[in-house]
């Protein structure tokens, strides 16, 4: 008889875990964010301008690899900045 409460607790825990797995997966995928208002203000574009690109800017925060999108110190909360992008605040000093 003492196995029933343990079994119930195990089944309940397993059921809750399975119920929340899709939520955890969606949260991980929804992480990508951009800040459209600041992008517009800084005239951000996904292509370089006159040889200037985010990859060579001191404000750029690189992604996992040299080609992955990263972030920018000037656009907080935006992790979709292209290394080949450009904005009017490009800085090498």
HUVENSUL-V281527 format. One record per helix or strand. SS is the DSSP state (H for helix, E for strand). FROM is the first residue (numbers start at 1). TO is the last residue. If there is no record, write none. Layout:
SS/FROM/TO
SS/FROM/TO
This chain:
H/2/29
H/36/41
E/45/45
E/49/49
E/52/52
H/54/56
E/60/61
E/70/72
E/81/81
E/86/86
